[in-house]
Amino acid sequence: MNCERCNREINHNGRCLPCNYLYKHKAFFPGLRISDEYDKTHNVDLELVHKLVSEKEFKPSDKKEKVISKSEKIIEDSKKFKKCLRCNCELKDRKYLYCVDCFRFIKKYANIKNYKEFLMIFDLEDSIESKDNYIEFVDDMNKFFDLEDFSVEGILNNPSEYLEKVTPNKKRD
């Protein structure tokens, strides 16, 4: 395949990297070629292109976006609201992500590996509600393990180390 602007050989349809960079940032990228016909049809300033190609000064864009992972975003949000990520009860201290009750629940049931085991442990029958509950349960567990990077074995073998990271719930009526 070839670049539709400068006819350079590329591995995909469309334009090559230097041509895309020109159209996005109106700046030079190493390897940029002149293509007057294409630029005229796409309303690009020909003088700008000729100037960029003759000067060959590559100035990287300062607009680098910081990539925030899903777990960092959840932690950041939880610190703002001071709520347990699982049950949304208020936490006393911002450094904790889960209340003690939720943490103990997760610790107790972290070894559930499949839907049949889930039904058996919680004494449920196979139904749409049970499937929905299982999906929610798996999501809670995945969120917990993604955020804290805990291993199931680590939690089960040394729970006191992880309990320090949670605070107790307010007593419920």
Disulfide bonds with the S-S distance in Angstrom:
none
